[in-house]
Amino acid sequence: MKFIDVDKDNQLVFAVTELPEIAADECLVKVRAIGVNRADLLQRAGQYPPPAGESKILGLEVCGEIAHCGSGVANWQVGDKVFGLVPGGGYSEFSRVKAAQLFPLPKHFNYSQGAASAEVFLTAFQSLFSLANLQENESVLVHAGASGVGTAAIILAKLCGCDVTVTAGSAKKLTACRALGADHLINYREEDFVQWKKTHKPKGFDVILDVVAGSYVNKNVSVAALDGRIVMLAMLGGRYSECLDIAKLLLKRLTLQASTLRNRSDDYKAKLVNDFNNRFGVALEQGKITPVIDHVYGWQDAELAHSRMANCENIGKLVLALD
């Protein structure tokens, strides 16, 4: 099969390899579209290796049709249109996927929409509900609100009736967040969200979703409400945060968590998929949950997608479509 490799000069090139062998609890999916994630860029740069024993090919989510089912798979059959998570191997014509980590492709979804859904909605769901235990009508702050995970978080939080504030770096991105239902918009290039909170949200935020880290850690502590929960997913602003104010953490009884999804166990991911379906499966089927797609590239133009993501130009997801 054909796949996208990273050569010795760190360039994306097509290469050929054998079809992946599937285990009894896995399906082989003929890939029609691939979701692009920042983790792909990090892996390409040698900073985010795949979990031990998993494919070294880039790619964490795919959409397509089942080409073969493992001997222990009973709830899927060849030809089913599906999308789901993979720990690696997504940038290829065929990918092996744990059957318990697959979603049926909604009838109103195309392949690109399926490829844009699993990683962002499961990450947002894990962060808001599994980790932060978000409750109806709570106040949520989402940093990088126009990112893939950010847009997914807005959608899920609004379905629960929450008040959502977002930060983003341009009027265009904030307008997109508003269209998804965000209640309050902060352009971080023009206004400091700590100062904004003093006037507009004096009690603070119950849940904060952060991909920036660095200097934002202390700022998040400052704007969190009593018993607030802060979930950190990335460190675009740097891996270190100096002079963390522990007194504020104690005074506010805050919970500060950091999480990734890729290196979680198969059982954890299967439960996450099941929990998501139990809570939001109907909304997904009804079209109340739809990914925001910035651009769909042919997979021969993967370099353009990586460049757009590296420059933080995208609003929502970037997708690679196979011919």
Buried (B, 14 or more C-beta within 10 A) or exposed (E): BBBBBBEEEEEBEEEEBEBBEBEEBBBBBBBBBBBBBBBBBEBBEEEBEBEEEBBEBBBBBBBBBBBBBBEEBEEBEEEBBBBBBBBBBBBBBBBBBBBBBBBBBBEEBBBBBBBBBBBBBBBBBBBBBBBBEBEEEBBBBBBBBBBBBBBBBBBBBBBBEBBBBBBBBBEEBBBBBBEBEBBBBBBBEEEEBBEBBEEEBEEBBBBBBBBBBBEBBBBBBBBBBEEBBBBBBBBBBEEEBEEEEEEEBEEBEBBBEEEEBBEBEBEEBBBBBEBBBEBBBEBBBEEEBBBBBBBBBEBBBBEBBBEBBEEBEBBBBBBBBBE
